[in-house]
Amino acid sequence: MNAAPAPTAETLRSALSGLLDGLPPTQAAQAVGRLIANYRGDTPTGAPILRDRSDVVAYAAYRMPATFEAVRAALDALRAAAPGWVPGTHTDIGGGTGAASWAVADAWDEAPPSTTVLDWAEPALALGRELARASQVPALQAADWQRSRISSALRVESTDLVTVSYVLKELDPAARAAVVAESARAVGEGAVVIVEPGTPDGYARIIEARDALIAAGLHIAAPCPHSAACPIEPGSDWCHFAARVSRSSLHRQVKGGSLAYEDEKFSYVAATRFPVEPVTARVTRKPQIRKGMVLLDLCTQGDGLRRDTVTKRHGTLYKDARDAEWGDAWPPRTAE
């Protein structure tokens, strides 16, 4: 018997193919333009951003691959900090068409959790179900898609893992605080992963959520190497990372350009109720490779923000530094 396919980025792109058939290119471009304005804006909305089928199709084709890659990167960092932990259940708050649920099923493809997707936009849930059926991935096909208003009144059944991706910016401050608090309560002894755009205001929402999760008794697993206060002086900088995303035909249609990929900038926090092993330090900027040396900007456990210079005299660590990428643990866990 052939094994079921893993819900990889390529599987997702395959499931997304054909969604734009029958949707006029101009209509798709207009829907994407409005969605980009909402994505980049700073005004919370009191209604679902995804209003109808054309909105949802445009969103899925344009945003799902990027959301998948960002959440998948955050989950990789969580798994590195908690290598023996496997969630049995997962709730995707504001999950829309299910990109985060695809990422969760991929991250634990050996034993994916039972997933519930909560969203207030029925067109998004309907398309999410459609894509899940097309995935041929049993864990996604078995997911429970529930209509639920993501607000201060949200109540979530007990679960091992909660994901909240690109949702907080759609909420007012009271609702944001309530959703984070409910996430922390619902996971019991489990974990919460929150992802937001890699912008200054996205990072501000992540820091707000991080503080709330710590206050609720959770431990920071990633990206931070500690659960102390963030060492970045407010307003001076922001912590974010990048995930490489293959560009679809819709990306090229809307944005132009010839590159086959783009980098999704995102900020995130992963926190657990159980003890974790965070990294000693994390690379917080793209490493600068110079002749005979590599400059690494780091967030560390004991020294806050620090720049390390790694040269050839450091031996194998120099090769590790040349291979290091933005967001990686430092030193590599195999070198510690």
N, C-alpha and C positions, 0 to 999 in steps of 0.2 A: 504494500500500500504506500502511495506517495505521501510524504509529510505535507501538512498544510503550510502555505507560504508564510514567512514572517512578515509582519506589517511594516516593512521598511519604507523609506522615502520613495523608492522606485515603485513599490506596490501601490503606494498612495497616488503617485503621479499616474499610474495606469488606471486606477479607479476613477481619478478625476478626468481622464481623457474622455472627450465626447460630451461633457457637461454643457459646453458652450454651443453645441450644435443646435441650430434653430433660434439662438439668441442673437439678434442683430449686433454686430460689432460695436456700433455707436452706443447702443443701450448698455452693453457690457462695460464699455469705457466710461460712460457717465456714472454707472453704479460704482465702479472702482474709484472714480474720482471723488465721489461723495464719501465712500468708505475711508479713503486716505485722509480726507479732511477731518473726519471723526477720529481716526486713529492718531493723527498728529495734534489734534486740538486739545484744549484743557478744560472744556466745559462738559460736565457730566450730563447725561441724557436721562430723562424720566421715562423713556420708552425704548424698546429694543431697536438697536441700530439696523438689524437685518429685518426688513419689513415684508419682503415678498420673494418669490422664486428667483427673479432676476438679481436681486440683491444677494441672495444666498449663493447662487451659482457663481456670481462674480467674486464674492468673498472666498468661497471654497477654492476656486481656481487660483486666485491671487494670493490669499493669505495662509491657507492650510499648510502648504509645504514649509513656509517660514516658521509658523507656529510649531509644527512638528519638530523641526530641527532645533529650535530654541529650547523647547520643553525636553527634548531628548538629551540635549547637552546638560541641562539641570539635573535630570535623572541620573545621568552618568556620574555626576559629581556626588549625588546622594548615595548611589550604590558603592562608590569608592570609599565613602566615609562609613558605610554600614554594609560591608560585603556579605554578611551572613543573613541579612534581613530580606524576606520575601513577603510582600503584602498579599493577603488573600482576597481582600475587597478594595475597591477604588471608587471614589466619587469625584466626578469632574464637574465642578461648580461653574456655571456659565459656559459649559463646554461647547455650545453651538453645534457645529457640524462634526465635532469629535476629534480634532487634531491632537489634543493632549491625550485622549484615550488611545489613539493609534500609537503615540509615543510610549505610553505605559505598557501596552501590549508588546511592543518591540523590545523595551528595556528588560522585561521579564519574560521573554519569549519561551523560555523553558517551562515556565509555570505562570502564565499571565493571570492576574486577578480578575475576579468578577466585577464588572464595571457598571456604574450608574451614571448617566449623563443628565445633568439638570440645566435647563435653559428656559427662558421665558418666550423665546421666539419659535413658534410651532413650525414655520417654514425651515428654520435651521435644523430642528430636530428631525423633520421629515427627510431632509437631504442627508443628514447624518446616518439615519437608518438605511437609506438607499446605498450610500457609500460602504457602510458596514456589510451589507448583504453582498455587495460586489467584491469585497476584499478577499473572500474565501478563507478568512481567518476566524476560526470558531469563537475565540474570545470576543472579537468585535461583533460577530453575528449574534452572539448571545447577550450583548449589552442591553441594559434597560434604559430607554430614553424617556425622561419624564419632564413634563412642562411644569416649571416652578419659577415664580417671580424671585429674582435675585435682589433682595432688599434687606432692610433691617429685620423683617419678619421671617427671614429664611430659617428653616429648621432642617437639619441633615441627620439621617439615621447613622448610627455608629458604623465606622468604616476604618480600615487600616491606613489608607492613603487618600489624601485630598489634594487635587490639583486645582489651581485657580490661575488661568492663563489669559492675559490681556483682557481682564474683566474689571479690575479695580478702578481704572480710569473712567469707566462708564457710570460709576456710582458716586453719590455725594459722600462727604466725609463720614456722616453717621452710618450710612449703609456700608461703607468700606470697613469701618471699625467692627460693625456687627458681623459681617461676612468672615473677617479674619478670626474673630473670637469664636464664632460658630465652627469654623474649620478646626481650630485648636481643640475645642470641646469634643467634636465628633470623632477625631482620630484616636482618642483614648491613649493607648500606648504606641500609636503609630507615627505617621509623618505627614507633614504639609509641605507642598511645593508651590510657590507663587512666582509667576513670571509676568513682567511688564516690559513695555518698550524701553530700549536702552537710551533714553533721553533724560535730561536733568529732572523733569517732573516724574517720569517713570521710576527713576532711582529714588526720588523722595517718597513715593508711595511704597516702594520696597522697604526702605528704612523704617517707615512708619509701621508697616506690617511686621518687620523683623523685631522691633521693640515690643510690639504687642505679643508676639509669639514667645519671646523670652519672658515677658511678664506673666504669661500663662503657664510657665514652667517647662517650656520646650528648650532643647539644646540646638544651637546652630550647627548644621552639618556641612553646609556649603552656601555660597562660595567662601565665606569668611573662615579663617583658621581659628576662630575663637567666638565666644558669645559675649564678649565685652563690647563697649561702645565702638561704633565705627570710627576709625581714626581720620577719616576725611573731614576737613573743616567745612561745615555747611556753606554752600554757595561757591566754594573754591573749585570743586571738581565733582565728578560722579562716577560710581563704579558700574561698569557695564562690560559686556563681552560680545563676541561675534560668532555666528554660525554660518557656514557656507551653504547656500541654497541654489539649486539649479533653477534657472529662469525658464518659465513656461512661455508659450506663444503669447499668452495674455500679458505677461510682464513686458515682453518686447513690444507688443502692440501699444501698451499704455505709456511705457517709459522710453521706448526707443533704445538705441544702443545695440551693440553687437555681442557683448559678453554673454557667455553661456551660463553665468552664475552671478549672484550678488551676495553680499554679507548682511545677514539679519542681526542688527544690534539689539541686545536685550539685557535687562537686569533681572536678578532672581534671588530668591532665598529658599533654602531647603532646611527644615527644622524637624526634629524628632523628639518624642517624649522619652525615648530610651537613650542611653549613653552612646556616643559615636566617637569616631577617630578622625577628626578633621585634619586637613593637611597642615604641615608645618608652616608653609607659606604658599601663596597663589600668585601667579603671574597676572598682573592687572593691566598690562599694556602689551602691544605687539613688541616682541623682543627686537632690540636694535643690534644687528650684526655688523660689526666693524672688523677691520683687518686685525686678526689675532685676538679678538675679544668679542664678547656678547654682553650687552647691557640689559639687565632684567629689572623691571619695576615690580616690586612685590608688596603684598600685604602679608604681614607676619604675625605669628602668635605673640611674640614678646616685644618686638621692636616697632610695631606699627607699620607705617609706610617706609619702604627702604629700597634703595637701588643697589643691586649687586653687580659687580663687574667680574665676569668669568673669563679667564684667559687660558691659553694653551698649557700654562704651568699647572692648571687644575686637573690635567689628565682627562680621564673619562668624563668628568663633570663638564668639561668644555664641549665635548660632543653632545652631551645631554642638553646643554644650553643652546647649542646651534639647532637642535631638533625641537626645542621647547616652543610651544604655541601659547598665544593669548588665552588665559583661563586655565592653563595647566597647573598641577601641583608642582611645587619646588621645595627641595629637590624631588625628582621622580621617586615615587614610593619604593621602587626597586633599588634606588641608590641610598635610601635612608638607612 
